[in-house]
Amino acid sequence: MITPGATGQFEILADGERIAERGGNWFTRRLGAGYPDLESVVAQLRKRRDKGQ
């Protein structure tokens, strides 16, 4: 589900819990940096999926 947030806000939720968010400060965000590492997000999602089975 995608929900609008504040400018620069970026969070990934799984089962209602935040597992990743955009970091950095306002300057690095303006440069396009600060997004969570894809590999770690996928690993967390897989861990949650496997725990639920």
A tleap script that builds the chain and sets N, CA, C and O, in Angstrom:
source leaprc.protein.ff14SB
mol = sequence {
  NMET ILE THR PRO GLY ALA THR GLY GLN PHE
  GLU ILE LEU ALA ASP GLY GLU ARG ILE ALA
  GLU ARG GLY GLY ASN TRP PHE THR ARG ARG
  LEU GLY ALA GLY TYR PRO ASP LEU GLU SER
  VAL VAL ALA GLN LEU ARG LYS ARG ARG ASP
  LYS GLY CGLN
}
set mol.1.N position { 0.839 -1.155 0.000 }
set mol.1.CA position { 0.000 0.000 0.000 }
set mol.1.C position { 0.896 1.233 0.000 }
set mol.1.O position { 1.897 1.281 0.715 }
set mol.2.N position { 0.543 2.203 -0.784 }
set mol.2.CA position { 1.285 3.456 -0.830 }
set mol.2.C position { 0.422 4.538 -0.205 }
set mol.2.O position { -0.730 4.729 -0.594 }
set mol.3.N position { 0.984 5.241 0.761 }
set mol.3.CA position { 0.273 6.349 1.391 }
set mol.3.C position { 1.146 7.589 1.312 }
set mol.3.O position { 2.362 7.501 1.477 }
set mol.4.N position { 0.542 8.739 1.062 }
set mol.4.CA position { 1.332 9.964 0.964 }
set mol.4.C position { 1.887 10.366 2.326 }
set mol.4.O position { 1.263 10.127 3.360 }
set mol.5.N position { 3.047 10.968 2.310 }
set mol.5.CA position { 3.667 11.448 3.541 }
set mol.5.C position { 4.292 12.804 3.300 }
set mol.5.O position { 4.036 13.452 2.286 }
set mol.6.N position { 5.096 13.213 4.224 }
set mol.6.CA position { 5.779 14.493 4.101 }
set mol.6.C position { 6.827 14.404 2.999 }
set mol.6.O position { 7.278 13.314 2.646 }
set mol.7.N position { 7.205 15.537 2.469 }
set mol.7.CA position { 8.225 15.579 1.436 }
set mol.7.C position { 9.506 14.938 1.953 }
set mol.7.O position { 9.992 15.298 3.025 }
set mol.8.N position { 10.048 13.998 1.205 }
set mol.8.CA position { 11.273 13.315 1.598 }
set mol.8.C position { 11.057 12.113 2.488 }
set mol.8.O position { 12.012 11.409 2.819 }
set mol.9.N position { 9.827 11.866 2.879 }
set mol.9.CA position { 9.547 10.730 3.762 }
set mol.9.C position { 9.507 9.447 2.940 }
set mol.9.O position { 8.948 9.423 1.843 }
set mol.10.N position { 10.096 8.390 3.469 }
set mol.10.CA position { 10.121 7.105 2.778 }
set mol.10.C position { 10.264 6.024 3.833 }
set mol.10.O position { 11.302 5.924 4.487 }
set mol.11.N position { 9.229 5.216 4.003 }
set mol.11.CA position { 9.255 4.137 4.980 }
set mol.11.C position { 8.749 2.860 4.330 }
set mol.11.O position { 7.872 2.898 3.466 }
set mol.12.N position { 9.300 1.739 4.746 }
set mol.12.CA position { 8.824 0.441 4.291 }
set mol.12.C position { 8.245 -0.264 5.503 }
set mol.12.O position { 8.929 -0.466 6.506 }
set mol.13.N position { 6.964 -0.640 5.398 }
set mol.13.CA position { 6.266 -1.306 6.492 }
set mol.13.C position { 5.991 -2.753 6.120 }
set mol.13.O position { 5.670 -3.059 4.972 }
set mol.14.N position { 6.117 -3.640 7.099 }
set mol.14.CA position { 5.770 -5.051 6.933 }
set mol.14.C position { 4.950 -5.452 8.149 }
set mol.14.O position { 5.418 -5.348 9.283 }
set mol.15.N position { 3.747 -5.904 7.917 }
set mol.15.CA position { 2.839 -6.276 9.009 }
set mol.15.C position { 2.657 -5.131 10.000 }
set mol.15.O position { 2.552 -5.354 11.206 }
set mol.16.N position { 2.620 -3.911 9.486 }
set mol.16.CA position { 2.396 -2.740 10.327 }
set mol.16.C position { 3.614 -2.231 11.069 }
set mol.16.O position { 3.514 -1.250 11.807 }
set mol.17.N position { 4.767 -2.873 10.896 }
set mol.17.CA position { 5.997 -2.438 11.557 }
set mol.17.C position { 6.966 -1.871 10.530 }
set mol.17.O position { 7.115 -2.414 9.436 }
set mol.18.N position { 7.621 -0.776 10.892 }
set mol.18.CA position { 8.598 -0.165 9.995 }
set mol.18.C position { 9.865 -1.014 9.988 }
set mol.18.O position { 10.456 -1.268 11.038 }
set mol.19.N position { 10.277 -1.451 8.803 }
set mol.19.CA position { 11.502 -2.244 8.703 }
set mol.19.C position { 12.629 -1.460 8.042 }
set mol.19.O position { 13.792 -1.851 8.139 }
set mol.20.N position { 12.299 -0.363 7.374 }
set mol.20.CA position { 13.328 0.462 6.745 }
set mol.20.C position { 12.770 1.855 6.513 }
set mol.20.O position { 11.561 2.046 6.377 }
set mol.21.N position { 13.673 2.821 6.469 }
set mol.21.CA position { 13.274 4.190 6.182 }
set mol.21.C position { 14.431 4.910 5.515 }
set mol.21.O position { 15.574 4.456 5.545 }
set mol.22.N position { 14.110 6.022 4.923 }
set mol.22.CA position { 15.138 6.818 4.278 }
set mol.22.C position { 15.910 7.584 5.339 }
set mol.22.O position { 15.318 8.212 6.216 }
set mol.23.N position { 17.230 7.528 5.255 }
set mol.23.CA position { 18.070 8.211 6.231 }
set mol.23.C position { 18.747 9.426 5.627 }
set mol.23.O position { 18.370 9.905 4.557 }
set mol.24.N position { 19.729 9.901 6.317 }
set mol.24.CA position { 20.476 11.059 5.849 }
set mol.24.C position { 19.875 12.361 6.335 }
set mol.24.O position { 18.915 12.372 7.106 }
set mol.25.N position { 20.450 13.449 5.877 }
set mol.25.CA position { 19.943 14.763 6.240 }
set mol.25.C position { 19.317 15.430 5.018 }
set mol.25.O position { 19.286 14.843 3.936 }
set mol.26.N position { 18.829 16.628 5.184 }
set mol.26.CA position { 18.101 17.278 4.086 }
set mol.26.C position { 18.988 17.449 2.859 }
set mol.26.O position { 18.497 17.360 1.734 }
set mol.27.N position { 20.289 17.694 3.051 }
set mol.27.CA position { 21.180 17.912 1.918 }
set mol.27.C position { 21.398 16.626 1.122 }
set mol.27.O position { 21.298 16.631 -0.105 }
set mol.28.N position { 21.695 15.528 1.816 }
set mol.28.CA position { 21.934 14.272 1.099 }
set mol.28.C position { 20.654 13.767 0.444 }
set mol.28.O position { 20.704 13.150 -0.620 }
set mol.29.N position { 19.515 14.023 1.065 }
set mol.29.CA position { 18.248 13.633 0.446 }
set mol.29.C position { 18.021 14.398 -0.847 }
set mol.29.O position { 17.516 13.833 -1.817 }
set mol.30.N position { 18.387 15.679 -0.877 }
set mol.30.CA position { 18.244 16.484 -2.096 }
set mol.30.C position { 19.111 15.919 -3.215 }
set mol.30.O position { 18.787 16.069 -4.393 }
set mol.31.N position { 20.199 15.276 -2.852 }
set mol.31.CA position { 21.088 14.681 -3.846 }
set mol.31.C position { 20.644 13.278 -4.253 }
set mol.31.O position { 21.269 12.648 -5.106 }
set mol.32.N position { 19.557 12.788 -3.637 }
set mol.32.CA position { 19.032 11.472 -3.994 }
set mol.32.C position { 19.594 10.329 -3.175 }
set mol.32.O position { 19.403 9.165 -3.526 }
set mol.33.N position { 20.283 10.641 -2.092 }
set mol.33.CA position { 20.889 9.599 -1.257 }
set mol.33.C position { 19.980 9.267 -0.081 }
set mol.33.O position { 18.943 9.898 0.122 }
set mol.34.N position { 20.388 8.268 0.686 }
set mol.34.CA position { 19.702 7.947 1.925 }
set mol.34.C position { 18.677 6.834 1.849 }
set mol.34.O position { 18.064 6.497 2.861 }
set mol.35.N position { 18.475 6.255 0.673 }
set mol.35.CA position { 17.504 5.163 0.579 }
set mol.35.C position { 18.067 3.902 1.223 }
set mol.35.O position { 19.279 3.686 1.198 }
set mol.36.N position { 17.207 3.067 1.797 }
set mol.36.CA position { 17.691 1.841 2.443 }
set mol.36.C position { 18.289 0.873 1.429 }
set mol.36.O position { 17.919 0.871 0.255 }
set mol.37.N position { 19.213 0.058 1.900 }
set mol.37.CA position { 19.869 -0.946 1.074 }
set mol.37.C position { 18.858 -2.021 0.665 }
set mol.37.O position { 18.223 -2.633 1.523 }
set mol.38.N position { 18.711 -2.247 -0.621 }
set mol.38.CA position { 17.729 -3.196 -1.139 }
set mol.38.C position { 17.948 -4.601 -0.593 }
set mol.38.O position { 16.991 -5.287 -0.236 }
set mol.39.N position { 19.203 -5.028 -0.526 }
set mol.39.CA position { 19.513 -6.380 -0.043 }
set mol.39.C position { 19.016 -6.593 1.391 }
set mol.39.O position { 18.465 -7.647 1.707 }
set mol.40.N position { 19.211 -5.595 2.254 }
set mol.40.CA position { 18.785 -5.752 3.648 }
set mol.40.C position { 17.266 -5.714 3.773 }
set mol.40.O position { 16.699 -6.401 4.623 }
set mol.41.N position { 16.605 -4.923 2.941 }
set mol.41.CA position { 15.139 -4.879 2.967 }
set mol.41.C position { 14.570 -6.228 2.533 }
set mol.41.O position { 13.646 -6.745 3.160 }
set mol.42.N position { 15.116 -6.793 1.468 }
set mol.42.CA position { 14.653 -8.097 0.985 }
set mol.42.C position { 14.915 -9.169 2.041 }
set mol.42.O position { 14.069 -10.036 2.261 }
set mol.43.N position { 16.072 -9.120 2.693 }
set mol.43.CA position { 16.394 -10.098 3.742 }
set mol.43.C position { 15.404 -10.005 4.899 }
set mol.43.O position { 14.968 -11.028 5.426 }
set mol.44.N position { 15.049 -8.791 5.295 }
set mol.44.CA position { 14.083 -8.629 6.388 }
set mol.44.C position { 12.711 -9.142 5.985 }
set mol.44.O position { 12.027 -9.773 6.791 }
set mol.45.N position { 12.298 -8.880 4.750 }
set mol.45.CA position { 10.999 -9.373 4.286 }
set mol.45.C position { 10.979 -10.898 4.242 }
set mol.45.O position { 9.984 -11.515 4.622 }
set mol.46.N position { 12.070 -11.510 3.780 }
set mol.46.CA position { 12.145 -12.973 3.741 }
set mol.46.C position { 12.110 -13.568 5.145 }
set mol.46.O position { 11.461 -14.588 5.374 }
set mol.47.N position { 12.808 -12.930 6.086 }
set mol.47.CA position { 12.821 -13.412 7.468 }
set mol.47.C position { 11.408 -13.391 8.048 }
set mol.47.O position { 10.999 -14.340 8.717 }
set mol.48.N position { 10.673 -12.331 7.798 }
set mol.48.CA position { 9.298 -12.235 8.301 }
set mol.48.C position { 8.400 -13.268 7.626 }
set mol.48.O position { 7.545 -13.873 8.274 }
set mol.49.N position { 8.595 -13.467 6.332 }
set mol.49.CA position { 7.789 -14.447 5.607 }
set mol.49.C position { 8.040 -15.849 6.149 }
set mol.49.O position { 7.099 -16.610 6.375 }
set mol.50.N position { 9.314 -16.190 6.356 }
set mol.50.CA position { 9.665 -17.525 6.832 }
set mol.50.C position { 9.213 -17.754 8.269 }
set mol.50.O position { 8.860 -18.875 8.634 }
set mol.51.N position { 9.220 -16.709 9.082 }
set mol.51.CA position { 8.783 -16.832 10.473 }
set mol.51.C position { 7.281 -17.093 10.544 }
set mol.51.O position { 6.814 -17.753 11.472 }
set mol.52.N position { 6.526 -16.589 9.585 }
set mol.52.CA position { 5.079 -16.755 9.586 }
set mol.52.C position { 4.611 -18.106 9.074 }
set mol.52.O position { 3.426 -18.422 9.186 }
set mol.53.N position { 5.506 -18.914 8.515 }
set mol.53.CA position { 5.100 -20.212 7.950 }
set mol.53.C position { 5.190 -21.313 8.962 }
set mol.53.O position { 4.885 -22.464 8.650 }
savepdb mol mol.pdb
quit
